[in-house]
Every structure is written in structure tokens, then in C-alpha cells.
Amino acid sequence: MSDNIKHECGIAMLRLRKPMEYYIKKYGTWNYGLQKMYLMMEKQHNRGQDGAGIAGIKLSMPPGNRYIFRQRSNQANPIKEIFSLIYEDIDNLRKNPSNDFSDADFVKDKVPFACDVYLGHLRYGTYGNYNIDYVHPVSRENNWRSRNLVMAGNFNLTNVGEVFSSLVRLGQNPVDFSDTVTILENVGHRLDEENERLYWQFKEKGYSKQEISPMIEANLDLRLVLQKASRNWDGGYAMAGMVGHGDAFVMRDPSGIRPAFYYIDDEVVVVASERPVIQTVFNVRTDFVKELPPASAIIIKASTGEASVEKLHEEKPIKKCSFERIYFSRGTDKTIYRERKKLGELLTLPVLKAVDHDIDNTVFSYIPNTAESAFYGLIKGVEGYLNQEKIEIIAEKGSSLTRTELEKIINQRPRVEKIAVKDVKLRTFITEDKGRDDLVGHVYDITYGVIRRGIDNLVVIDDSIVRGTTLKKSIIRILDRLDPKKIVIVSSSPQIRYPDCYGIDMAKLSDFIAFRAAIELLNDTGRKKMTETVYAEAIAELRKPVDEMTNVVKKIYKPFTPEEISAKISSMLKTDEIKAGVEIVFQSIEGLHEACPDNLGDWYFTGDYPTPGGNKVVNQSYINFVEGRNVRAY
């Protein structure tokens, strides 16, 4: 993605199912779990670079001993920092010559983070809150182990205000309005309720207070806690948590918007945001890593280490995020890799049309790095087209072809070159000084000498085009230095037309070049009044109950075909200084669904939101645009 879009967070949970002695004996180290957590977090570093955190719980620690540990960072290299701090504490313990780290009991009792349950988090700060207090995991402390709660999540709720108000009506006084604190207190309240229910149940049976605490821990019904807490949530989430005595959970939203996968064997229970992370770290086959079903939670009991998948709510129509497949998730997942290739292959005919089928005078390339898989698919499609052309020519002319003509036909293939090379260090510098357009024009280096000036077309594929800012200020300007006849920028995703409200930093309609193109087309075609009509309708929608709201912003796009909007985007991105022709080619909605048939969450492109809160957000976002307010709609 050439535009700098901050997006989803990542979670990792690990429960060790064996005693510490087992891992020391088998793997020769007490920190087997800590090492695995480090790897899982690094392998998901793509999901969050604004902060990272890890928490751990030791099971069955006697009173007077610390049993919950947490380390967080919002520095430039947060994963490196938190693990450096953890091991720095451990190294300080080693300096004491009386400490013998081969003794499992000593390790368990004295060494920080020698835990049985771990929860890790990678964060993208979508609200601009980069304070360490907003870095997950977050905690709710109590002297009763079964009332302690540690949570982390990949989520955003559209109705966090309503959840906050419900806490206030209970008599609570939350210290922060943020979604993180609100959800923590929401779940914490239901956890308190469950503790109270069990306390009085055992109290009535004559048990002493000291006897009751371990009985509560053993009988805590986390399914009920999570079911009650989440029954009114509107949004996308994969929420993970640990209770102080060691019960743990990961829950997923009813539409399956946010991803979660798990793996269980005799030694571990593992949950992560991405499947290949688990495969790589634990060296297991794809078939053994399961997807956590929507509307469900995997619950791990402290007492036994047993894990069960429990249904919390009725499933809604499944709308797994399609952007996961296009961009966010790692392309090493076997199905994601195939889907991205298919996205590229399905663009073959529109791309060939853009270059008038002049393959001999066209160079194909891609914008690094996530578009590479789609590029392979596009080249596969072009090669397939060429092979069909060769078959038809040979079948028609047959023996009349000379050897030279036949060799020319057989040897024809798409011209593939690496044109753009991203300068990562320069990008980091530029991000800190966004006003330096001249520097922005050097984000990518280019390969000279492979484009025949004034003769060749240049086709470059990207995974998506959101704002178009980097294309206009950087990429197209850079590519134009090669003097191609025409530059064709290809997006493996459809036009991004609507804001996201489920955890990705795409909140404002004015950010999207497709929306700005539609507004300009309305003005160009004498339909400017429609913007005012839709504004009035959006205000009227917000007066309705949220379940009755519809997305009226769709009307902005309705008068125009996708091709007309693409053409307008092309003209908007071509400045006077660009000598080459410029054309933007987008994936179709039909192509997206064909390539990614199991991830039909396409609200970014169609405006079909999977929850009622989505319609509320898009209407509010349009109102903000018309009123000139540069703020989020949620």
C-alpha cells in the first residue's frame, strides 16, 4: 500500500499445559514460553508498530508473591524494548551467585515472567493516543485473584459511548472514555458479578471465606461473563484476556470481522491474529491451526489447561474483512497467497485494454512489498493470454510459418522488471516532515535503462489506492522520469469509497480519492445539489434508531460507473508536469469476491456495513465532510 495507512492490531496468547520441569527437561530452558511469545509477536510486527506489550500470569502462587507481570513500550522498537527489559531483570537475578536457574521451583517462584499464561499485543493507535497508558495489555487489579483482569484486543466498537453510559448508570465512574478502558471495565463488571454469584452460592452452603476463593476460581463461568459483557457491542473485535488465577480467553465478533486462529496440542494452547504465525513458530501444518468461529470464544481453564470453544451469541451474516486478504495479513498464509495471486490474475484483461494489448511495448512491475503476490498473478494472466494467442496463430497458419516466425511467436513473453525500490530510511525521515514534497518525490528509487523512452508503456501494480497522495506526489512523478509513453497504475483492490469503523485507520470520507472524484464528477455534471440533498438525508438518518439507519452516502456514487470514477481519479493524479499518459485500473467488486470467496466483508468498497453502527458512522462522516469538520465520525 503506497499510502501510509495505520491499521489493525495483533494479539498472541500462549498457555503452557505442562509444569515448568517438563520444558526444562525437554527443551533445556525455563523460558520456552517467553521465547515463543517473542517469536509470535515479531512475526506479527506488521500489525502494529506504535506500541507493544506482554503480560504473564503464574499459576498457584502462594499469598505474598507476585503472580501477574506486565511490560509495555511505545518506543520506536517496542518489541525489542519490552523483551530487553524483561531479560535485563532476569540478568540482574543471575548476578547473584546463589541463584540456580536450573531449579524449576526457584524459577517459578522468583524469576519475573517465568509464567504459565502469556498475553501479547501489537498496537496501531487509531485515535492518535500514543501515551503508554493506551498500550495493551491493560489491567484491572484486585486483591482477589479471580477479580483481576488483564485484556488486549484488535478491535473497535462503534457504540463505545453507549457502553460507557451503561457503566455510569451502574454507578461506576470510569477514569477514561477510551474504548480500551470502557471495554476493560465492562468485562470487569461482569466478572465481579460472577464472583458475587458464586460467593453467595458457596456461602449459603456453609463454606468459609477462605474456602470459597479457590472454589470460585475453579467454577468461574467465563462464557457467561463474556456473553453478558458483549451482548450490546457493535463493531469488530478479537478480544483476549486473562483472569488473575489463570483462566484465559479470546473472543471474536459475531460477523467475524476481525481474525483469530488457535492451535492446541499436549504442551500448549496458542491463539494469534494470523495462522502462518502459529505455523511458523510451532512448526505445524495448516490443517492443525483452526479458525476461531465468529460469535464464539476459546476459553482455557486454569485448573486443567483444557480449552473449549464456546458459542456466545448467534452468528450474524459472516463478513470477514476482505482487506485482511488484500493487504493486512502476512502473505505467507497459503490461502491468502493464492487469493492475492488471483486478484492480480483477474486484472489481466483490464490492464491489457489499458495498453491496447501492446504487450511487446509494455513493461510490467509492482510497488513493493505487499503487491508482489498480486503481481505474480497478473503476469500469470498475461502469460495465459499470450499462450492462447500463440495457439490461435499456430493453429491458423500452421506449416506456413517459417522457423524464424515460429521462434518469434514462441519466445514472446511479458517484459518483467523491478522498477521501484523503496527507500525505507528516507520514508521514516519524511514521515516526520510531511511538508517536504521534494523529499516525498524520492521515497522510491527507480531502475533506469529498462524503459525505452517514449515507446514503452509502464504497468505498475499496487495492492490498494486510498488517498492517492503518495501516487500523486511521489510514485507517478518518479516513474515519469523514465519517459514511458503511458503509466498504468493498477490496484488489486476495488475503489475504497467508505470509511472503516472496525479498527482500521480510515475514518474520514475526505481522505478517499474515490470519494473526492465522485464529488468532482457531481460538480462537473451539474449535480452539485445532490451533495446538499444527501447531507439533509444523512442528518435525518441520524435521528432514527441505529438499527433503522441506512447508508445514504451510496447516492453520491450512484450516478457514475466505476470506470467513470477511475477516469476521474486518473485525471486528478496527473499533474501538468507529468509528460506520460496516466490511467488508473481498479479491481472490480465481482473480482474481489471471486478471488476471496470466504471474506465478503467489503464495506470499504460497497458501503454494505456488517453492523448497524457502520451506517451511523458513514452518515456522520459525510456530515462532517459537508460541514468542513476534520474529525472522526466515531
FIPAKE-828567 format. One record per residue (C-alpha): x, y, z. Coordinates in steps of 0.1 Angstrom, whole numbers. Example, Ala and Ser with C-alpha at 12.3 -4.5 7.8 and 13.67 -1.06 7.14 Angstrom:
<vexpas>
[[123,-45,78]]
[[137,-11,71]]
</vexpas>
This chain:
<vexpas>
[[0,0,0]]
[[17,32,-12]]
[[-4,53,12]]
[[6,53,48]]
[[-24,37,65]]
[[-23,26,101]]
[[-44,-4,106]]
[[-51,-34,127]]
[[-36,-46,160]]
[[-23,-81,166]]
[[-27,-104,196]]
[[-9,-135,208]]
[[-18,-158,236]]
[[0,-188,250]]
[[-9,-212,277]]
[[17,-238,288]]
[[-1,-270,297]]
[[28,-287,314]]
[[48,-280,346]]
[[80,-259,343]]
[[101,-290,349]]
[[88,-305,317]]
[[100,-277,295]]
[[134,-275,312]]
[[139,-312,307]]
[[127,-313,271]]
[[139,-280,257]]
[[168,-273,281]]
[[154,-239,292]]
[[129,-225,316]]
[[119,-197,292]]
[[104,-218,264]]
[[71,-198,267]]
[[88,-165,267]]
[[108,-173,236]]
[[77,-184,218]]
[[59,-152,227]]
[[88,-132,214]]
[[86,-150,180]]
[[48,-147,177]]
[[50,-110,184]]
[[78,-104,160]]
[[60,-124,133]]
[[30,-101,137]]
[[50,-69,138]]
[[33,-60,105]]
[[1,-55,126]]
[[14,-28,149]]
[[44,-5,153]]
[[30,22,177]]
[[34,0,207]]
[[37,-34,221]]
[[31,-51,254]]
[[31,-85,271]]
[[16,-98,303]]
[[21,-131,321]]
[[4,-150,350]]
[[20,-176,373]]
[[-5,-202,384]]
[[-9,-213,421]]
[[15,-188,436]]
[[12,-186,474]]
[[0,-153,490]]
[[26,-126,493]]
[[42,-134,460]]
[[37,-115,428]]
[[19,-135,401]]
[[9,-110,374]]
[[36,-94,353]]
[[34,-68,326]]
[[58,-49,304]]
[[48,-23,277]]
[[65,1,254]]
[[56,29,230]]
[[91,35,218]]
[[104,31,182]]
[[112,-6,186]]
[[87,-16,212]]
[[90,-54,209]]
[[128,-52,213]]
[[124,-29,242]]
[[99,-49,263]]
[[119,-81,259]]
[[152,-63,266]]
[[137,-50,299]]
[[124,-85,308]]
[[157,-101,303]]
[[176,-73,319]]
[[156,-80,352]]
[[165,-117,348]]
[[201,-110,342]]
[[202,-89,374]]
[[190,-120,392]]
[[217,-141,376]]
[[243,-119,391]]
[[235,-133,425]]
[[258,-164,427]]
[[233,-182,450]]
[[206,-183,422]]
[[205,-216,404]]
[[183,-213,373]]
[[183,-250,367]]
[[159,-254,396]]
[[123,-252,383]]
[[108,-243,417]]
[[132,-213,421]]
[[125,-202,385]]
[[88,-203,390]]
[[89,-185,424]]
[[115,-159,418]]
[[121,-152,381]]
[[99,-125,365]]
[[78,-136,335]]
[[85,-173,342]]
[[48,-177,337]]
[[22,-203,327]]
[[-1,-180,307]]
[[10,-151,284]]
[[-8,-124,265]]
[[10,-102,239]]
[[-2,-73,219]]
[[10,-52,189]]
[[-7,-19,186]]
[[-17,6,160]]
[[-30,38,176]]
[[-60,48,155]]
[[-71,76,178]]
[[-37,94,179]]
[[-33,84,216]]
[[3,72,218]]
[[6,76,256]]
[[19,44,273]]
[[-14,42,292]]
[[-31,32,259]]
[[-8,4,251]]
[[-22,-31,257]]
[[-24,-53,277]]
[[-44,-32,301]]
[[-52,-44,337]]
[[-78,-41,364]]
[[-64,-50,397]]
[[-79,-66,428]]
[[-67,-85,459]]
[[-89,-114,449]]
[[-72,-133,421]]
[[-105,-142,404]]
[[-113,-105,401]]
[[-81,-94,385]]
[[-84,-89,347]]
[[-58,-83,320]]
[[-70,-76,285]]
[[-58,-68,250]]
[[-76,-67,217]]
[[-77,-60,180]]
[[-110,-41,179]]
[[-131,-10,175]]
[[-167,-5,187]]
[[-190,20,170]]
[[-211,23,202]]
[[-184,27,229]]
[[-204,58,241]]
[[-234,36,248]]
[[-213,11,267]]
[[-197,38,287]]
[[-231,52,296]]
[[-242,18,308]]
[[-213,17,332]]
[[-222,52,345]]
[[-258,40,350]]
[[-245,12,372]]
[[-229,38,394]]
[[-194,34,381]]
[[-171,64,375]]
[[-146,52,347]]
[[-114,72,347]]
[[-112,74,309]]
[[-136,75,280]]
[[-114,54,257]]
[[-127,22,241]]
[[-99,3,258]]
[[-108,13,294]]
[[-145,11,287]]
[[-143,-25,275]]
[[-120,-34,304]]
[[-145,-21,329]]
[[-174,-36,310]]
[[-160,-71,312]]
[[-146,-64,347]]
[[-181,-56,359]]
[[-195,-88,346]]
[[-165,-107,362]]
[[-174,-90,395]]
[[-210,-102,391]]
[[-199,-138,385]]
[[-177,-137,416]]
[[-205,-124,437]]
[[-229,-150,423]]
[[-205,-178,432]]
[[-196,-163,465]]
[[-232,-163,478]]
[[-238,-197,463]]
[[-210,-212,483]]
[[-216,-190,513]]
[[-252,-204,516]]
[[-237,-239,517]]
[[-217,-231,548]]
[[-182,-227,534]]
[[-158,-203,550]]
[[-145,-172,531]]
[[-110,-188,529]]
[[-125,-220,514]]
[[-147,-200,489]]
[[-119,-182,470]]
[[-104,-214,454]]
[[-139,-227,447]]
[[-148,-195,429]]
[[-117,-199,408]]
[[-124,-234,399]]
[[-161,-227,390]]
[[-159,-193,373]]
[[-181,-193,342]]
[[-162,-172,318]]
[[-186,-180,290]]
[[-214,-163,309]]
[[-192,-133,318]]
[[-182,-127,282]]
[[-218,-133,269]]
[[-232,-107,292]]
[[-204,-82,287]]
[[-205,-83,249]]
[[-242,-86,242]]
[[-246,-50,231]]
[[-213,-44,214]]
[[-214,-31,179]]
[[-182,-35,160]]
[[-154,-58,150]]
[[-132,-74,176]]
[[-108,-102,186]]
[[-106,-97,223]]
[[-82,-116,246]]
[[-79,-117,283]]
[[-66,-134,314]]
[[-82,-136,349]]
[[-58,-134,378]]
[[-60,-171,388]]
[[-51,-182,353]]
[[-84,-186,333]]
[[-79,-172,298]]
[[-100,-164,268]]
[[-101,-150,232]]
[[-135,-140,218]]
[[-145,-130,183]]
[[-172,-107,170]]
[[-205,-123,156]]
[[-197,-112,120]]
[[-161,-125,120]]
[[-148,-91,111]]
[[-115,-94,130]]
[[-95,-126,126]]
[[-83,-151,153]]
[[-67,-186,149]]
[[-58,-212,175]]
[[-37,-244,179]]
[[-38,-270,207]]
[[-15,-299,215]]
[[-3,-316,247]]
[[21,-289,255]]
[[4,-256,245]]
[[-28,-237,237]]
[[-20,-209,213]]
[[-41,-181,198]]
[[-30,-154,173]]
[[-43,-130,148]]
[[-27,-148,119]]
[[-25,-185,110]]
[[10,-186,95]]
[[25,-171,127]]
[[14,-202,146]]
[[25,-225,119]]
[[60,-209,118]]
[[66,-206,155]]
[[53,-241,164]]
[[62,-258,132]]
[[28,-272,125]]
[[8,-278,93]]
[[-20,-256,81]]
[[-47,-282,89]]
[[-38,-282,126]]
[[-44,-245,130]]
[[-81,-237,134]]
[[-101,-205,128]]
[[-119,-193,159]]
[[-156,-192,148]]
[[-174,-159,148]]
[[-196,-152,179]]
[[-175,-176,199]]
[[-147,-177,225]]
[[-120,-201,232]]
[[-118,-205,270]]
[[-88,-220,287]]
[[-93,-232,323]]
[[-65,-225,348]]
[[-71,-257,368]]
[[-67,-282,339]]
[[-53,-263,310]]
[[-82,-276,289]]
[[-95,-254,262]]
[[-130,-253,248]]
[[-147,-232,221]]
[[-179,-218,234]]
[[-207,-201,215]]
[[-215,-167,230]]
[[-241,-153,206]]
[[-260,-161,174]]
[[-238,-156,144]]
[[-247,-127,121]]
[[-241,-129,83]]
[[-204,-136,81]]
[[-184,-106,68]]
[[-148,-114,74]]
[[-126,-84,65]]
[[-115,-86,28]]
[[-87,-61,35]]
[[-71,-89,56]]
[[-66,-108,24]]
[[-56,-79,2]]
[[-31,-62,25]]
[[-31,-65,62]]
[[-23,-102,69]]
[[10,-118,60]]
[[11,-132,26]]
[[27,-164,38]]
[[-7,-179,46]]
[[-13,-205,19]]
[[-49,-193,11]]
[[-40,-156,13]]
[[-11,-161,-11]]
[[-34,-178,-36]]
[[-61,-152,-32]]
[[-36,-123,-38]]
[[-23,-140,-69]]
[[-59,-145,-81]]
[[-66,-108,-75]]
[[-38,-99,-99]]
[[-48,-125,-125]]
[[-83,-112,-126]]
[[-70,-78,-137]]
[[-53,-92,-168]]
[[-80,-81,-194]]
[[-85,-45,-179]]
[[-47,-40,-179]]
[[-43,-52,-215]]
[[-71,-29,-226]]
[[-53,0,-209]]
[[-22,-7,-230]]
[[-41,-15,-262]]
[[-29,-51,-259]]
[[6,-39,-269]]
[[25,-64,-248]]
[[57,-61,-267]]
[[60,-25,-258]]
[[49,-28,-222]]
[[70,-33,-190]]
[[52,-49,-160]]
[[63,-42,-124]]
[[49,-36,-89]]
[[52,-13,-60]]
[[69,-31,-31]]
[[61,-50,-10]]
[[27,-64,-4]]
[[16,-61,-41]]
[[42,-87,-51]]
[[19,-117,-49]]
[[-8,-99,-70]]
[[19,-91,-95]]
[[27,-128,-99]]
[[-9,-134,-106]]
[[-11,-106,-132]]
[[19,-120,-150]]
[[4,-154,-149]]
[[-27,-139,-165]]
[[-7,-121,-192]]
[[12,-153,-200]]
[[-20,-172,-203]]
[[-34,-146,-227]]
[[-2,-148,-248]]
[[-2,-186,-248]]
[[-38,-185,-261]]
[[-28,-160,-288]]
[[2,-183,-298]]
[[-21,-213,-301]]
[[-45,-195,-323]]
[[-18,-181,-346]]
[[-1,-215,-349]]
[[-34,-233,-355]]
[[-43,-208,-382]]
[[-10,-206,-401]]
[[4,-240,-393]]
[[31,-252,-416]]
[[33,-219,-435]]
[[52,-204,-406]]
[[90,-201,-411]]
[[113,-212,-383]]
[[121,-176,-376]]
[[85,-166,-373]]
[[78,-196,-351]]
[[107,-187,-328]]
[[94,-152,-325]]
[[59,-164,-316]]
[[72,-190,-290]]
[[96,-165,-274]]
[[71,-138,-269]]
[[65,-132,-231]]
[[57,-102,-208]]
[[86,-79,-201]]
[[90,-80,-163]]
[[113,-56,-145]]
[[118,-43,-109]]
[[112,-6,-114]]
[[106,8,-80]]
[[127,2,-49]]
[[115,16,-16]]
[[139,37,4]]
[[128,27,39]]
[[152,51,58]]
[[141,81,37]]
[[104,72,43]]
[[109,73,81]]
[[125,107,78]]
[[98,120,55]]
[[70,109,78]]
[[84,133,104]]
[[82,162,79]]
[[52,158,57]]
[[55,193,41]]
[[87,184,22]]
[[71,175,-12]]
[[105,174,-29]]
[[117,147,-5]]
[[84,128,-9]]
[[93,125,-45]]
[[123,104,-35]]
[[106,78,-14]]
[[112,53,-42]]
[[144,47,-62]]
[[138,36,-98]]
[[157,14,-122]]
[[170,33,-152]]
[[176,18,-187]]
[[148,-7,-189]]
[[121,16,-203]]
[[125,27,-240]]
[[118,64,-237]]
[[86,74,-255]]
[[80,39,-267]]
[[71,16,-238]]
[[41,16,-216]]
[[48,10,-179]]
[[23,-10,-158]]
[[28,-9,-120]]
[[5,-28,-96]]
[[-2,-18,-60]]
[[-24,-36,-35]]
[[-47,-6,-30]]
[[-52,31,-36]]
[[-67,50,-6]]
[[-58,87,-6]]
[[-37,88,-38]]
[[-14,113,-21]]
[[18,92,-24]]
[[9,83,-60]]
[[5,120,-70]]
[[34,135,-50]]
[[58,106,-53]]
[[53,75,-74]]
[[39,89,-107]]
[[64,117,-106]]
[[93,92,-101]]
[[80,68,-128]]
[[76,97,-153]]
[[114,103,-151]]
[[118,71,-172]]
[[98,88,-200]]
[[73,60,-206]]
[[46,66,-232]]
[[19,57,-207]]
[[19,49,-169]]
[[-8,24,-158]]
[[-13,22,-120]]
[[-32,-10,-111]]
[[-49,-15,-78]]
[[-56,-52,-68]]
[[-84,-39,-46]]
[[-116,-20,-57]]
[[-120,17,-52]]
[[-121,25,-15]]
[[-152,46,-11]]
[[-163,44,25]]
[[-147,48,60]]
[[-139,19,82]]
[[-151,18,118]]
[[-139,-16,130]]
[[-103,-10,139]]
[[-86,4,108]]
[[-74,40,105]]
[[-96,50,75]]
[[-122,72,92]]
[[-128,102,70]]
[[-146,103,37]]
[[-125,133,25]]
[[-94,111,28]]
[[-105,88,-1]]
[[-96,99,-36]]
[[-126,79,-50]]
[[-149,100,-29]]
[[-133,132,-39]]
[[-135,121,-76]]
[[-173,114,-72]]
[[-178,148,-57]]
[[-160,165,-86]]
[[-180,145,-111]]
[[-212,157,-94]]
[[-200,192,-98]]
[[-188,186,-134]]
[[-221,172,-145]]
[[-244,198,-129]]
[[-254,176,-100]]
[[-239,197,-72]]
[[-273,200,-54]]
[[-271,162,-47]]
[[-244,168,-21]]
[[-269,190,-2]]
[[-297,165,-6]]
[[-276,137,7]]
[[-265,159,36]]
[[-301,165,46]]
[[-308,128,44]]
[[-278,119,65]]
[[-290,142,92]]
[[-324,126,91]]
[[-309,91,93]]
[[-291,100,125]]
[[-324,108,142]]
[[-335,72,137]]
[[-328,43,160]]
[[-294,29,149]]
[[-309,-4,137]]
[[-331,15,112]]
[[-304,37,97]]
[[-293,32,61]]
[[-262,43,42]]
[[-273,74,22]]
[[-237,81,11]]
[[-241,54,-16]]
[[-262,80,-35]]
[[-230,101,-41]]
[[-216,73,-63]]
[[-248,60,-79]]
[[-249,83,-110]]
[[-214,71,-121]]
[[-199,38,-133]]
[[-167,26,-117]]
[[-150,33,-150]]
[[-161,69,-149]]
[[-148,73,-113]]
[[-115,56,-123]]
[[-111,80,-152]]
[[-117,110,-129]]
[[-91,97,-104]]
[[-67,93,-133]]
[[-71,130,-143]]
[[-68,141,-106]]
[[-35,122,-102]]
[[-19,135,-134]]
[[-4,169,-128]]
[[8,193,-155]]
[[44,183,-150]]
[[37,147,-159]]
[[45,140,-196]]
[[33,104,-198]]
[[-3,94,-201]]
[[-18,82,-168]]
[[-45,56,-163]]
[[-57,40,-130]]
[[-72,5,-132]]
[[-91,-9,-102]]
[[-102,-44,-93]]
[[-139,-50,-96]]
[[-162,-60,-67]]
[[-170,-92,-86]]
[[-133,-99,-90]]
[[-127,-93,-53]]
[[-155,-118,-44]]
[[-142,-144,-69]]
[[-107,-142,-55]]
[[-116,-140,-18]]
[[-149,-160,-16]]
[[-147,-165,22]]
[[-140,-129,31]]
[[-170,-110,20]]
[[-166,-80,44]]
[[-164,-54,16]]
[[-179,-23,33]]
[[-148,-2,23]]
[[-158,-7,-14]]
[[-196,-12,-13]]
[[-208,6,18]]
[[-226,-26,29]]
[[-217,-25,66]]
[[-220,-57,87]]
[[-233,-39,118]]
[[-258,-11,123]]
[[-232,11,137]]
[[-214,12,104]]
[[-243,31,87]]
[[-243,55,116]]
[[-206,62,112]]
[[-207,67,74]]
[[-236,91,76]]
[[-219,111,103]]
[[-187,111,83]]
[[-205,126,54]]
[[-220,153,76]]
[[-185,161,89]]
[[-173,164,53]]
[[-200,189,43]]
[[-196,209,74]]
[[-158,211,70]]
[[-151,193,102]]
[[-118,173,101]]
[[-128,149,128]]
[[-136,112,132]]
[[-171,100,129]]
[[-168,76,158]]
</vexpas>
